[in-house]
Amino acid sequence: MDWKQAEAFIQQVEQTNRQRIAGRQAPLLLILAGVSIVGGFSTVVAMVDATLEGTIIFLPALPIPYLGNVAYFSLGVLAIAGGLIGAIRLTRDLKG
């Protein structure tokens, strides 16, 4: 079997067994998605609280006021989005 045939065979096996693969990966992926969502939410809440209290987080490379606050807030939002996207994809794969 040459390389292209092997790749096609692996893709066929993945498509055929998508639900079984997703079912076995589901517990770990749901834990990771949950940790990502909770961590992102806590980061967002912490940054909103810090900003409202007047705490300024400076980034060493760019000493612009509140840039660090915005950066950490954005990372929190991205963590939430990543966790939600992962959970949605997993449920889609579980359904078939």
C-alpha positions, 0 to 999 in steps of 0.5 A, a space after each residue: 500500500 502506498 502513502 496516498 492509499 494509507 491516508 485514504 484508508 485512515 480517513 475512511 476508518 475515522 469517518 466510519 468510527 467517528 462516534 466511537 472515537 468521540 465517545 472514548 474521548 468525550 470525558 477528557 475533552 469535556 473536562 478540558 472544555 469545562 476548565 477552559 470555560 471556568 478559567 476564562 470566566 474567572 479571568 474575565 471577572 477578575 479583569 473587570 473587577 480590577 479595571 473598575 477598582 482602577 488597577 492598571 496592568 502594564 505590559 512590559 513591551 507596550 507601557 500603555 495604560 489598561 492595555 494589560 487589562 484588555 489583553 487579559 480580558 481578551 484572553 479570558 473571552 477567547 478561553 470561553 469561546 474555545 471551550 464552548 466550540 470544543 464542547 459543541 464539536 464534541 456533541 456534534 461528533 457524538 450525535 453522528 
